[in-house]
Amino acid sequence: MQATIEAQRPAEVQTAEKVRVVSIGAIADYYGVSAESLRNWERAGLIPEARRTPGGHRRYTKEHVLAIHKLLTGPDGERRR
């Protein structure tokens, strides 16, 4: 039963469960968006504010991956164009 549930979930959501902390570049590459888009979405409040390293670099967590996935997909879970 658990395997069936896993198979029905979007790959991004399955991946999010494995995320601990990733860089802005890794998230941008994964989703095919620019780092600047991620910064803009953060400033606009569309995704949660990223945690920062002592050097000021953004770090994204599972919460961010799920928010980005939700932002980029429609109600049916398909990627918006």
Biotite code that builds the C-alpha atoms (Angstrom):
import biotite.structure as struc

atoms = struc.array([
    struc.Atom([0.000, 0.000, 0.000], chain_id="A", res_id=1, res_name="MET", atom_name="CA", element="C"),
    struc.Atom([2.780, 2.450, 0.902], chain_id="A", res_id=2, res_name="GLN", atom_name="CA", element="C"),
    struc.Atom([4.537, 1.850, -2.440], chain_id="A", res_id=3, res_name="ALA", atom_name="CA", element="C"),
    struc.Atom([1.302, 2.673, -4.282], chain_id="A", res_id=4, res_name="THR", atom_name="CA", element="C"),
    struc.Atom([0.956, 5.954, -2.425], chain_id="A", res_id=5, res_name="ILE", atom_name="CA", element="C"),
    struc.Atom([4.603, 6.821, -3.171], chain_id="A", res_id=6, res_name="GLU", atom_name="CA", element="C"),
    struc.Atom([4.137, 6.091, -6.874], chain_id="A", res_id=7, res_name="ALA", atom_name="CA", element="C"),
    struc.Atom([1.225, 8.556, -7.074], chain_id="A", res_id=8, res_name="GLN", atom_name="CA", element="C"),
    struc.Atom([3.138, 11.454, -5.563], chain_id="A", res_id=9, res_name="ARG", atom_name="CA", element="C"),
    struc.Atom([5.010, 13.928, -7.801], chain_id="A", res_id=10, res_name="PRO", atom_name="CA", element="C"),
    struc.Atom([8.748, 13.326, -8.062], chain_id="A", res_id=11, res_name="ALA", atom_name="CA", element="C"),
    struc.Atom([9.429, 16.821, -6.698], chain_id="A", res_id=12, res_name="GLU", atom_name="CA", element="C"),
    struc.Atom([7.482, 16.048, -3.534], chain_id="A", res_id=13, res_name="VAL", atom_name="CA", element="C"),
    struc.Atom([9.236, 12.706, -3.115], chain_id="A", res_id=14, res_name="GLN", atom_name="CA", element="C"),
    struc.Atom([12.573, 14.505, -3.588], chain_id="A", res_id=15, res_name="THR", atom_name="CA", element="C"),
    struc.Atom([11.603, 17.197, -1.090], chain_id="A", res_id=16, res_name="ALA", atom_name="CA", element="C"),
    struc.Atom([11.367, 14.624, 1.657], chain_id="A", res_id=17, res_name="GLU", atom_name="CA", element="C"),
    struc.Atom([15.061, 13.838, 1.140], chain_id="A", res_id=18, res_name="LYS", atom_name="CA", element="C"),
    struc.Atom([16.173, 17.494, 1.127], chain_id="A", res_id=19, res_name="VAL", atom_name="CA", element="C"),
    struc.Atom([18.022, 18.804, 4.122], chain_id="A", res_id=20, res_name="ARG", atom_name="CA", element="C"),
    struc.Atom([19.565, 22.073, 2.967], chain_id="A", res_id=21, res_name="VAL", atom_name="CA", element="C"),
    struc.Atom([20.459, 23.065, -0.593], chain_id="A", res_id=22, res_name="VAL", atom_name="CA", element="C"),
    struc.Atom([21.851, 26.124, -2.347], chain_id="A", res_id=23, res_name="SER", atom_name="CA", element="C"),
    struc.Atom([19.945, 28.549, -4.537], chain_id="A", res_id=24, res_name="ILE", atom_name="CA", element="C"),
    struc.Atom([21.841, 27.238, -7.573], chain_id="A", res_id=25, res_name="GLY", atom_name="CA", element="C"),
    struc.Atom([20.823, 23.644, -6.895], chain_id="A", res_id=26, res_name="ALA", atom_name="CA", element="C"),
    struc.Atom([17.144, 24.587, -6.552], chain_id="A", res_id=27, res_name="ILE", atom_name="CA", element="C"),
    struc.Atom([17.268, 26.824, -9.630], chain_id="A", res_id=28, res_name="ALA", atom_name="CA", element="C"),
    struc.Atom([18.890, 24.074, -11.727], chain_id="A", res_id=29, res_name="ASP", atom_name="CA", element="C"),
    struc.Atom([16.472, 21.427, -10.496], chain_id="A", res_id=30, res_name="TYR", atom_name="CA", element="C"),
    struc.Atom([13.388, 23.457, -11.383], chain_id="A", res_id=31, res_name="TYR", atom_name="CA", element="C"),
    struc.Atom([14.821, 25.123, -14.493], chain_id="A", res_id=32, res_name="GLY", atom_name="CA", element="C"),
    struc.Atom([14.348, 28.651, -13.174], chain_id="A", res_id=33, res_name="VAL", atom_name="CA", element="C"),
    struc.Atom([16.853, 31.395, -12.497], chain_id="A", res_id=34, res_name="SER", atom_name="CA", element="C"),
    struc.Atom([18.295, 32.195, -9.097], chain_id="A", res_id=35, res_name="ALA", atom_name="CA", element="C"),
    struc.Atom([16.964, 35.720, -9.620], chain_id="A", res_id=36, res_name="GLU", atom_name="CA", element="C"),
    struc.Atom([13.424, 34.335, -9.988], chain_id="A", res_id=37, res_name="SER", atom_name="CA", element="C"),
    struc.Atom([13.804, 32.566, -6.649], chain_id="A", res_id=38, res_name="LEU", atom_name="CA", element="C"),
    struc.Atom([15.025, 35.793, -5.030], chain_id="A", res_id=39, res_name="ARG", atom_name="CA", element="C"),
    struc.Atom([12.078, 37.709, -6.534], chain_id="A", res_id=40, res_name="ASN", atom_name="CA", element="C"),
    struc.Atom([9.555, 35.120, -5.348], chain_id="A", res_id=41, res_name="TRP", atom_name="CA", element="C"),
    struc.Atom([11.054, 35.310, -1.873], chain_id="A", res_id=42, res_name="GLU", atom_name="CA", element="C"),
    struc.Atom([10.846, 39.131, -1.818], chain_id="A", res_id=43, res_name="ARG", atom_name="CA", element="C"),
    struc.Atom([7.236, 38.965, -3.063], chain_id="A", res_id=44, res_name="ALA", atom_name="CA", element="C"),
    struc.Atom([6.313, 36.492, -0.330], chain_id="A", res_id=45, res_name="GLY", atom_name="CA", element="C"),
    struc.Atom([5.478, 33.703, -2.778], chain_id="A", res_id=46, res_name="LEU", atom_name="CA", element="C"),
    struc.Atom([7.959, 31.350, -1.098], chain_id="A", res_id=47, res_name="ILE", atom_name="CA", element="C"),
    struc.Atom([9.227, 31.415, 2.491], chain_id="A", res_id=48, res_name="PRO", atom_name="CA", element="C"),
    struc.Atom([12.308, 33.454, 3.306], chain_id="A", res_id=49, res_name="GLU", atom_name="CA", element="C"),
    struc.Atom([15.444, 31.360, 2.891], chain_id="A", res_id=50, res_name="ALA", atom_name="CA", element="C"),
    struc.Atom([17.759, 30.639, 5.763], chain_id="A", res_id=51, res_name="ARG", atom_name="CA", element="C"),
    struc.Atom([21.169, 32.282, 5.406], chain_id="A", res_id=52, res_name="ARG", atom_name="CA", element="C"),
    struc.Atom([24.677, 31.087, 6.074], chain_id="A", res_id=53, res_name="THR", atom_name="CA", element="C"),
    struc.Atom([26.999, 33.344, 8.097], chain_id="A", res_id=54, res_name="PRO", atom_name="CA", element="C"),
    struc.Atom([28.286, 34.557, 4.701], chain_id="A", res_id=55, res_name="GLY", atom_name="CA", element="C"),
    struc.Atom([24.761, 35.516, 3.579], chain_id="A", res_id=56, res_name="GLY", atom_name="CA", element="C"),
    struc.Atom([24.184, 32.662, 1.113], chain_id="A", res_id=57, res_name="HIS", atom_name="CA", element="C"),
    struc.Atom([20.626, 31.398, 0.851], chain_id="A", res_id=58, res_name="ARG", atom_name="CA", element="C"),
    struc.Atom([19.888, 27.828, 1.908], chain_id="A", res_id=59, res_name="ARG", atom_name="CA", element="C"),
    struc.Atom([16.635, 26.109, 1.050], chain_id="A", res_id=60, res_name="TYR", atom_name="CA", element="C"),
    struc.Atom([14.877, 23.317, 2.936], chain_id="A", res_id=61, res_name="THR", atom_name="CA", element="C"),
    struc.Atom([12.023, 20.881, 2.328], chain_id="A", res_id=62, res_name="LYS", atom_name="CA", element="C"),
    struc.Atom([9.566, 23.695, 3.110], chain_id="A", res_id=63, res_name="GLU", atom_name="CA", element="C"),
    struc.Atom([10.991, 25.740, 0.233], chain_id="A", res_id=64, res_name="HIS", atom_name="CA", element="C"),
    struc.Atom([10.983, 22.836, -2.227], chain_id="A", res_id=65, res_name="VAL", atom_name="CA", element="C"),
    struc.Atom([7.306, 22.181, -1.522], chain_id="A", res_id=66, res_name="LEU", atom_name="CA", element="C"),
    struc.Atom([6.429, 25.891, -1.856], chain_id="A", res_id=67, res_name="ALA", atom_name="CA", element="C"),
    struc.Atom([8.297, 26.168, -5.169], chain_id="A", res_id=68, res_name="ILE", atom_name="CA", element="C"),
    struc.Atom([6.636, 23.004, -6.442], chain_id="A", res_id=69, res_name="HIS", atom_name="CA", element="C"),
    struc.Atom([3.228, 24.398, -5.530], chain_id="A", res_id=70, res_name="LYS", atom_name="CA", element="C"),
    struc.Atom([4.043, 27.713, -7.211], chain_id="A", res_id=71, res_name="LEU", atom_name="CA", element="C"),
    struc.Atom([5.196, 26.062, -10.437], chain_id="A", res_id=72, res_name="LEU", atom_name="CA", element="C"),
    struc.Atom([2.412, 23.499, -10.772], chain_id="A", res_id=73, res_name="THR", atom_name="CA", element="C"),
    struc.Atom([-1.278, 23.776, -11.411], chain_id="A", res_id=74, res_name="GLY", atom_name="CA", element="C"),
    struc.Atom([-4.083, 22.189, -9.429], chain_id="A", res_id=75, res_name="PRO", atom_name="CA", element="C"),
    struc.Atom([-3.525, 18.902, -11.245], chain_id="A", res_id=76, res_name="ASP", atom_name="CA", element="C"),
    struc.Atom([0.161, 18.813, -10.267], chain_id="A", res_id=77, res_name="GLY", atom_name="CA", element="C"),
    struc.Atom([1.358, 19.342, -13.853], chain_id="A", res_id=78, res_name="GLU", atom_name="CA", element="C"),
    struc.Atom([4.119, 21.867, -14.507], chain_id="A", res_id=79, res_name="ARG", atom_name="CA", element="C"),
    struc.Atom([2.865, 25.249, -15.692], chain_id="A", res_id=80, res_name="ARG", atom_name="CA", element="C"),
    struc.Atom([4.429, 26.659, -18.853], chain_id="A", res_id=81, res_name="ARG", atom_name="CA", element="C"),
])
